[in-house]
């Protein structure tokens, strides 16, 4: 696919979404979030949960910000369900990135490769600590660790350990905000 056709495809997708939003706005279509939540968490729970995990995996592979998906997940599912969905998605895209890291054959800057020896001395604690630094993308971290031949087991232990703590903190904060707003409105 040429760059021009990708550009048209992207702009077409954006235009289609804008047209759909304008249509829904002017047709007075009301989306009832409570009805949608009840629908997704009762009869179609397994399907919606698997779809949510797959969306999180795709999000992890594309560098999209995760806040909107986290907000939607917390609104629809419980704390533990969102937590485990995030962890399953992280393992999923970690395995995908690790598998394709060498096949992609991207050039890694020498400045980054200079840290290879430092990371390899204490892999798990360093990976664990890197998960707490804002601005470090987990999928790019996984790619870099894969390129310098860190064992998959060590990557998974460090990343799951670090992201589980940050996920609990983020989910707790957002759940608290949701509950505060719900209490203030009622």
N, C-alpha and C positions, 0 to 999 in steps of 0.2 A: 504494500500500500504506500503510495507516494505521500509526501508531507502535505501536499495540497488537498488530497482527499481526506486525510486525517483532520485537517483544519476545517474543511466543510462539514465533516461528520460531527466534530466538536461543536461548531457554531449551530448546526442543525439541532443537536441535542439540547443546547442551551435555549434556543428559540422555541423548541417544542415545550420545554418546561415553563417558559415564560407565558406562552400562549395558554397552556393548561391552567396556570395560576390566574391569569386574567379571566378566562372563561369561568372558573369556579368562583371568582370574586363577583363578577357581574351577574351570574345566575343565582346568586344568593344561596349557594350550596353551603350548608353548615356541617362541618365535621365535628362530630361529638367524640371527644377524646375518651370519655368514660365508656361509651359503647364500643369503641375500637379496642380499648384495653380489655374489656370483658370478652370480646370476640376472640382476641389473640391469646388470652390466658386460660380460656376454658376448653372449648371444643378443639381448637387448632393449636394447642400449646406446644406440642412436640415439633410441629412443622414451623411455627413461628420462632421457636428457640433455635432450631437448626439453621433457619434462614438468618437469624441474628448472628449466630456464630460465623456463618459463611460471609456475611457482610463485614464482620470485624476482621476476618482473614483477608478479604479483598482490600479493606481499608489499610491494613498493615502492610500490604504489598505496594500500595500506591502513594504513600506519604500524605494521605488526606488527614486533616486534624480529627482527632477522635472525640472531641467534646460533644458534638451533636449526637453521635452514636451512643455515647455514654449517657447523655440526658434522656434519649429515647428509651434506652435499656432500663434505666432506673425507674422511669415512669411506668413501663409495661411490666417489668419483672421485679422479683424481690432482690434484696442485697446479695444473698448468696448465689442466686441464679446469674446475676450480672457478673459477679466476681468469677465464678467458674467459667462463664462464657468468655470472659476476657482472657483467662489463663489458657483455655483450650485454643482460642484464636492465636495467642502468642506462640504456643507450641506448634500450631499448624503452620503459621507463616515462618517460624524459625526453621522448621524442617524443609519448607519449600526454598527459602533463601539459602540455607546451608547446602542443599542439593544442587542448586543452580549457580552458586557463587563462582566456581571455577569455570563453568561453561560460559558465563557472561563475559569473562575476560576483560573487565574494566581495568583501566590503569589506576593504581592506587598511588597517591603522591608519596614521595620519598620521606617527607616530614612525618607522615603517619606511620610508614613502615619502620621508622627509627624507634618507635615505641614497642615494636614487636618483642624485643628481649625483655623489656620491663614488664610487659603483660604476661609473658610466658613464665616468669618466675613465680607469680602468685595469681594464677588465672581467675579462680572463682571469686576471691575477695575483691579483685579489681573490677571484674564484670558486675558483681553485686553493687559496688559503689557507683559505677558509671550509670546504673539505672536510676539513681537519685538526682543526677545532675539535669536541671531543666535545659531543654534545647538539644539534648542528645537523643536522636531518634533510635529507637530500639532496633528497627530493621536495618538501619545503616550500621549500627554497632554489630549486629549479627553478621552482616556481610563482611565487614572488616575483620572480625574474628575468624570467619571462615577462610578468608584469603590468607591469613597468616597461620593457618592450619591448627587452630585451637580445637581440641576434641569437642564433638557435639555434646557429649555428656556434661562437660564443664560449662559450655555455653548455656545449656538448658538449666543447669543448677543455678548458675549465677543470675541469669535473666529471670527465671521464674521466682527465685528468692527476692530479687530486687523489685520486680514489677508487682509481686503479690502485696508487698507492703505499700507501694505507691498507689496501687489500685484500691486497697482498703481505705486509704486516706482520702483519695478523690471521691470514691463512692460514698463514704461517710459524710464528707462535706456537702456534696450535692444532695444527698438524701436529707440532710439537716436543713438545707436551704428550701427544698421542696416542702418539707413538713412545716417550716416557719411560714412560708408564703400561704400554704393551705390553711394554717391556723389563723393568720392575719385576715385572710379573705372570708373566713367563716365565723 
